[in-house]
Amino acid sequence: MAIPIIIFLLLYLMMVTFFILFSIFLLYHAVRFGVATMANMTTMIIYLAVSAGLLFFSYIYIARIDWSLKLIIF
């Protein structure tokens, strides 16, 4: 029995989609209901930079994988 490895990519993309949606929700509430201080803005910028960096490096890693392979279970 073999499972196409692209299923793992689709699961990862679903998790990334949820992460982006929750990040938009978080940033909206931080801007809308948070106090407009330098600490709040710095925290949001750091959060966005780290998130973008993680997504960028995961893309670089994922782009090198041959997604036509199959994972043999039995």
N, C-alpha and C positions, 0 to 999 in steps of 0.2 A: 504494500500500500504506500502510495506517495502523495504528499501534500505539496501543492505549488507554493513556493516560497513567497510569492507575491501576496499571499494572504497576510503575512506578517507586515508587509508594507502597508496594506490597507488598514490593519489594526493600528499601526503607528500613526497613519494619517488621521484616523478618527480621534486618537488621543491628542494629536497636535491641534486638531480643529476645536476640541473641547477646551484645551489650554488657551487658545487664542480667544475663544468666546468668553471664558472666565476672566482673562486678562483685560478684555475690553470692559467687562462689567466692573472689575476692580478699579481700573483707571477712571472710568466714568464716575464712580462713587467717590473716589479720592479727589477728583476735580470739583465735583458738584457739592459735596458735603464736607470736604476737608478744609482746613484753614490754609489760606494761601501764604505759606511761609516758605523760606528758602529750604528748610529741611524737608518739607513735603515734596517740593519740586525736585530736589536732589534725589530723594528716594525713588520717585517715579522714573527719573532719567536713568538711575542705576538699574532699576528693575527692567526697563525697556532695553538697555544696552546688554545686560546679561542674557535676557531672553532672546534677543536677536542674535547674539553670539552663539548661544546653544543651538538655536535653529539653523544657523549658518553652518556650524561644524557638523551637525547631524546630517545636513544636506550633502556636504562634501563626502562624508563617509558613505551615505546611502547611494549616492550617484555612482559609486564605483562597483556596486554589487550587480551581478548578472541575475536579474529577476526571473529569467526563464527556467532556472534550475528547480528541481523538485527535492523535497526532503523525504527520504525513505525511512518509514517507521518500522516496518517488519522486514 
